């Protein structure tokens, strides 16, 4: 599943179509795609893993799910979920979820929850975490209403950086460590963006998919953790368990 930084890259790749009119639309999406014909795109936005195409009075929300892809000014052989054609190019989306959101997009999304947004509010994230003291930190970090845009790669890398075991309970993690986790969720997301643009993301992974701890030279544990049952990679020697 694409994480927040990858959706930011998508937004940057299609910004050329801001202010452009859609002259043709097609696809096998269940939404009323004909509504988009002859409409002008006012803005592209992102909120976490959501890609937002904003029109006057409504917004098309695209979620890439686990295997979603897109192509700009080119097509795949398979039929797109949604194809938007302009006078000078096109955008095609595949294997994704598409919905129409009515009204002002700013009344729908809380931008302070997005770790890559200018309005990201770490204090609000801290307040949200304080309400779930018995939640495992591996689950809390993936809560999109607290850390919009953070996915499983970022989760693993942040917890490794912060020396915190993924099964630690939020309410048992020391104050300073919890603040560091909150900060690193945003910091690492921007590093992820930088490395992905340079096509070198994987070489910077320190925990995700690793079998040996870089710090301890001991085996890394691979385990599906928390109620979300997502893969965690961690070292029981240097990542402290707080329960």
QUIMOMO-V659165 format. One record per pair of residues at least 4 apart in sequence whose ideal C-beta (glycine too) atoms are under 8 Angstrom apart, sorted by the first residue. I is the first residue (numbers start at 1). GAP is how many residues later the second one is. D is the distance in Angstrom with one decimal. If there is no record, write none. Layout:
# QUIMOMO-V659165
{{I:GAP:D} {I:GAP:D}}
This chain:
# QUIMOMO-V659165
{{1:48:7.0} {1:63:6.7} {1:64:6.6} {1:65:5.1} {1:150:5.9} {1:151:7.7} {2:4:3.9} {2:5:6.0} {2:47:6.5} {2:62:4.7} {2:66:6.9} {2:149:7.6} {3:4:7.7} {3:46:6.7} {3:146:6.4} {3:147:6.9} {3:148:3.4} {3:149:7.9} {3:150:6.2} {3:151:5.9} {3:186:7.6} {3:189:7.0} {4:4:6.5} {4:42:7.1} {4:44:5.4} {4:45:6.1} {4:110:7.2} {4:111:6.5} {4:112:5.3} {4:144:6.9} {4:145:2.3} {4:146:6.7} {4:147:7.3} {4:150:7.9} {4:185:5.7} {5:4:6.7} {5:111:6.9} {5:144:7.3} {5:184:5.5} {5:185:7.5} {5:187:4.3} {5:188:3.8} {5:191:5.9} {6:4:6.8} {6:190:6.5} {7:4:6.7} {7:39:4.7} {7:41:7.5} {7:42:5.9} {7:43:7.2} {7:44:5.2} {7:57:7.5} {7:142:7.4} {8:4:6.6} {8:38:5.6} {8:108:5.9} {8:185:5.8} {9:4:6.3} {9:184:6.9} {9:187:6.5} {9:188:6.7} {10:4:6.5} {10:36:7.7} {10:41:5.7} {10:60:6.2} {11:4:6.6} {11:33:4.9} {11:34:7.2} {11:35:5.2} {11:40:6.8} {13:59:5.2} {14:30:5.9} {14:58:6.0} {14:77:5.6} {15:29:6.3} {16:4:7.9} {16:72:7.9} {16:73:6.9} {17:24:5.8} {17:27:7.8} {17:67:7.7} {17:69:5.6} {17:72:6.7} {17:74:6.7} {18:23:6.0} {18:24:7.7} {18:25:6.4} {18:26:6.3} {19:21:6.6} {19:22:6.8} {19:23:7.5} {20:20:6.8} {20:21:5.9} {20:66:4.7} {20:67:7.2} {20:68:7.4} {21:17:6.3} {21:18:7.1} {21:19:4.9} {21:65:7.0} {21:66:7.5} {22:14:5.3} {22:15:6.1} {22:16:6.7} {22:17:5.6} {22:18:7.7} {22:19:7.2} {22:62:5.2} {22:63:6.8} {22:64:6.4} {23:14:7.7} {23:15:7.3} {23:62:5.7} {23:63:6.3} {23:64:6.0} {24:13:7.1} {24:59:7.8} {24:61:3.9} {25:8:5.0} {25:9:6.8} {25:11:4.8} {25:12:5.0} {25:57:7.5} {25:58:6.7} {25:59:6.0} {25:60:7.0} {26:7:7.0} {26:54:7.3} {26:56:8.0} {26:57:4.7} {26:59:8.0} {27:6:5.7} {27:52:7.2} {27:53:4.9} {27:54:5.3} {27:55:4.1} {27:56:5.1} {27:66:7.5} {28:51:5.6} {28:52:7.6} {28:53:6.1} {29:4:5.7} {29:52:4.9} {29:53:5.0} {29:69:4.6} {30:68:7.8} {31:4:7.7} {31:29:7.5} {31:51:8.0} {31:67:5.5} {31:68:6.6} {31:69:5.4} {32:68:7.3} {33:4:7.9} {33:49:6.4} {35:4:7.3} {35:23:7.9} {35:65:7.3} {36:19:7.5} {36:24:7.1} {36:48:6.8} {39:16:5.1} {39:17:7.8} {40:15:7.2} {40:16:7.6} {41:12:6.0} {41:13:7.0} {41:14:6.5} {42:12:4.9} {42:13:6.0} {42:14:6.3} {43:11:4.3} {44:7:7.5} {44:8:6.8} {44:9:6.2} {44:10:7.0} {45:7:4.3} {45:9:6.1} {45:60:6.7} {46:4:6.6} {46:5:5.9} {46:6:6.5} {46:68:7.4} {46:70:7.5} {46:103:7.8} {47:5:6.6} {47:62:4.7} {47:64:6.9} {47:66:7.8} {47:67:5.3} {47:70:7.5} {47:101:5.8} {47:102:7.9} {48:65:7.5} {48:66:5.5} {48:67:7.9} {48:96:5.2} {48:100:3.0} {48:101:4.0} {48:102:7.8} {49:14:6.2} {49:15:6.9} {49:95:7.0} {49:99:7.5} {49:100:6.3} {49:102:7.1} {50:11:5.5} {50:12:7.2} {50:13:5.8} {50:59:7.9} {51:10:7.5} {51:11:4.4} {51:12:7.7} {51:13:7.5} {52:7:5.3} {52:8:7.3} {52:9:5.8} {52:10:7.6} {52:49:8.0} {52:53:6.2} {52:57:7.9} {53:6:6.6} {53:7:4.2} {53:9:7.2} {53:31:7.9} {54:5:4.9} {54:51:5.7} {55:4:6.7} {55:5:7.4} {57:45:7.3} {57:46:7.2} {58:42:5.7} {58:43:6.4} {58:44:5.3} {58:45:7.2} {59:41:7.3} {59:42:4.5} {59:46:4.6} {59:49:7.6} {60:22:7.8} {60:38:6.5} {60:39:7.5} {60:40:5.9} {60:41:7.7} {61:37:7.2} {61:38:4.8} {61:39:7.5} {61:40:5.4} {62:6:7.8} {62:20:7.5} {62:31:5.9} {62:34:5.5} {62:35:7.2} {62:36:5.5} {63:5:7.3} {63:33:6.2} {63:34:4.3} {64:4:2.9} {64:5:7.4} {64:6:7.9} {64:31:7.9} {64:32:5.0} {65:30:6.9} {65:31:5.9} {65:32:5.7} {67:28:5.0} {68:25:7.1} {68:26:6.6} {68:27:5.0} {68:28:3.6} {68:29:7.8} {69:7:7.4} {69:24:7.8} {69:25:4.8} {69:26:6.4} {69:27:7.9} {70:21:6.7} {70:22:6.4} {70:23:5.0} {70:24:6.8} {70:26:7.9} {71:4:5.8} {71:5:6.1} {71:20:7.6} {71:21:4.7} {71:23:7.7} {72:17:7.1} {72:18:7.7} {72:19:5.7} {72:20:7.9} {73:16:4.7} {73:17:6.1} {74:18:7.7} {75:5:7.1} {75:8:7.6} {75:15:7.7} {75:17:5.3} {76:4:7.4} {76:16:7.2} {76:18:6.0} {78:16:6.2} {80:12:4.3} {80:13:5.9} {80:14:5.5} {81:12:5.1} {81:13:5.8} {81:14:6.7} {81:15:5.5} {81:17:5.9} {82:10:7.4} {82:11:4.7} {82:14:7.9} {82:16:5.6} {83:7:6.4} {83:8:7.5} {83:9:4.8} {83:10:7.7} {84:6:6.3} {84:7:4.8} {84:8:7.7} {85:4:8.0} {85:5:4.5} {86:4:6.4} {93:5:7.1} {101:4:6.6} {101:7:5.7} {103:4:6.1} {103:5:7.0} {104:4:7.3} {105:4:6.2} {106:5:7.8} {109:5:8.0} {111:6:4.6} {111:7:7.8} {111:8:4.3} {111:9:7.8} {112:5:7.3} {112:7:4.9} {112:8:6.2} {112:9:3.9} {112:12:5.5} {113:7:7.7} {113:8:7.8} {113:11:7.2} {113:12:7.7} {113:31:7.6} {113:32:6.0} {113:33:6.7} {113:34:7.6} {113:35:4.6} {114:5:7.6} {114:6:6.0} {114:34:4.3} {114:35:5.7} {115:5:5.5} {115:32:5.5} {115:33:6.5} {115:34:5.0} {115:35:6.0} {115:70:5.2} {115:71:4.3} {115:74:5.1} {116:4:7.0} {116:33:5.5} {116:70:7.0} {116:73:5.2} {116:74:6.7} {116:77:7.4} {120:66:5.9} {121:4:6.9} {122:4:6.4} {122:57:7.8} {122:60:4.9} {122:61:6.4} {122:64:7.2} {123:4:6.6} {124:4:6.4} {125:4:6.4} {125:21:5.4} {125:22:6.6} {125:57:5.1} {125:60:7.7} {126:4:6.5} {126:52:7.1} {126:53:7.0} {126:56:6.0} {127:4:7.2} {128:4:7.4} {128:15:7.7} {128:17:7.3} {128:18:4.5} {129:11:6.0} {129:17:6.7} {129:41:5.3} {129:49:6.6} {129:53:7.5} {130:41:7.8} {132:8:6.1} {132:38:5.7} {132:39:8.0} {133:36:6.7} {133:37:5.5} {133:38:2.5} {133:39:7.7} {134:35:5.9} {134:36:7.4} {134:37:6.4} {135:4:5.3} {135:5:4.8} {135:34:7.1} {135:35:5.1} {136:4:7.0} {136:30:6.8} {136:31:5.3} {136:32:6.9} {136:33:6.4} {136:34:7.5} {136:89:6.6} {136:90:4.4} {136:91:7.8} {137:4:6.1} {137:22:6.8} {137:27:6.2} {137:29:6.3} {137:30:7.8} {137:31:5.0} {137:32:7.4} {137:33:5.6} {137:36:6.4} {137:44:6.9} {138:4:7.2} {138:17:6.3} {138:21:7.1} {138:28:3.6} {138:29:6.5} {138:87:4.7} {138:88:4.6} {138:90:7.4} {138:92:7.1} {138:94:5.6} {139:4:6.9} {139:86:8.0} {139:87:3.9} {139:88:5.8} {139:89:5.2} {140:6:6.5} {140:7:8.0} {140:30:5.3} {141:5:7.9} {141:6:5.7} {141:9:5.7} {141:13:7.7} {141:14:4.6} {141:17:6.7} {141:18:7.4} {141:40:7.2} {141:44:6.5} {142:5:7.4} {142:8:6.5} {142:9:7.2} {142:10:7.0} {142:13:5.9} {142:86:5.7} {142:88:6.6} {143:4:6.4} {144:4:4.9} {144:5:7.7} {144:6:7.8} {147:38:5.1} {149:5:8.0} {149:40:6.0} {150:4:4.7} {150:5:6.3} {150:8:7.8} {150:35:5.3} {150:39:6.8} {151:4:6.9} {152:4:6.5} {152:56:7.7} {152:78:5.0} {152:79:6.4} {153:4:6.3} {153:39:7.3} {153:52:7.4} {153:55:5.0} {154:4:5.9} {154:31:6.7} {154:34:5.5} {154:35:6.1} {154:38:6.4} {155:4:6.4} {155:11:7.5} {155:75:7.4} {155:77:7.7} {156:4:6.3} {156:10:7.7} {156:51:4.6} {156:52:4.5} {156:75:7.8} {156:76:6.3} {156:77:5.3} {156:78:7.5} {157:4:6.3} {157:31:5.6} {157:48:6.6} {157:49:6.3} {157:50:5.6} {157:51:6.1} {158:4:6.2} {158:23:6.1} {158:26:4.5} {158:27:5.6} {158:30:5.4} {159:5:4.9} {159:6:7.5} {159:7:5.4} {159:22:7.2} {159:48:7.3} {159:73:7.8} {159:75:6.7} {159:80:6.6} {160:46:5.5} {160:47:3.6} {160:73:7.7} {160:74:6.8} {160:75:7.5} {160:79:6.6} {161:23:5.6} {161:27:7.2} {161:45:7.3} {162:15:6.1} {162:18:5.0} {162:19:5.1} {162:22:6.0} {163:14:7.7} {163:75:5.7} {163:76:5.5} {163:77:5.8} {164:4:5.5} {164:9:6.4} {164:13:6.1} {164:17:6.5} {164:75:5.8} {164:76:6.2} {164:78:7.4} {165:69:6.0} {165:71:7.1} {165:74:4.5} {165:75:5.9} {165:76:3.9} {165:77:7.2} {166:59:5.0} {166:60:7.3} {166:66:4.2} {166:68:5.5} {166:73:7.6} {167:58:5.5} {167:59:7.2} {167:65:7.9} {167:74:6.4} {167:76:7.3} {168:4:6.3} {168:5:5.4} {168:72:7.2} {168:73:5.7} {168:74:4.0} {168:75:6.6} {169:4:7.3} {169:73:6.3} {169:74:5.4} {170:8:7.3} {172:70:3.9} {172:71:5.9} {173:4:5.2} {173:5:4.7} {173:8:7.4} {173:69:4.9} {174:4:6.9} {174:68:7.4} {175:4:6.6} {176:4:6.4} {177:4:6.6} {178:4:6.6} {179:4:6.4} {180:4:6.0} {181:4:6.6} {182:4:7.8} {183:4:6.0} {184:4:5.3} {185:4:6.6} {186:4:6.9} {187:4:6.6} {188:4:6.0} {189:4:6.7} {190:4:6.6} {191:4:6.2} {191:13:7.5} {192:4:6.0} {192:9:6.5} {193:4:6.5} {194:4:6.8} {195:5:5.2} {195:6:4.4} {195:8:8.0} {195:9:5.2} {196:5:4.7} {200:4:6.7} {201:4:7.4} {205:4:6.5} {205:5:6.7} {206:4:6.9} {206:8:5.6} {207:13:7.1} {207:26:4.8} {207:27:6.7} {208:25:5.7} {209:24:6.5} {210:4:7.3} {210:10:5.1} {210:23:5.7} {211:8:6.6} {211:9:5.6} {211:11:7.8} {212:5:6.3} {212:6:7.1} {212:7:6.3} {212:8:6.2} {213:4:6.5} {213:5:5.0} {213:6:7.5} {213:7:5.5} {213:22:3.9} {213:24:6.8} {213:25:6.5} {215:20:7.0} {215:23:5.2} {216:19:5.7} {216:21:4.6} {216:22:5.4} {218:17:6.2} {218:19:5.3} {220:13:5.2} {220:14:6.6} {220:15:5.6} {221:11:7.7} {221:12:7.2} {221:13:5.5} {221:14:7.2} {221:15:6.1} {222:9:6.6} {222:10:7.5} {222:11:5.6} {223:8:7.6} {223:9:5.5} {223:11:7.8} {224:5:4.7} {224:6:6.6} {224:7:5.9} {224:8:7.3} {225:4:7.6} {225:5:7.0} {225:7:4.3} {226:4:6.9} {226:6:7.9} {234:5:4.9} {235:4:5.2} {236:5:7.5}}
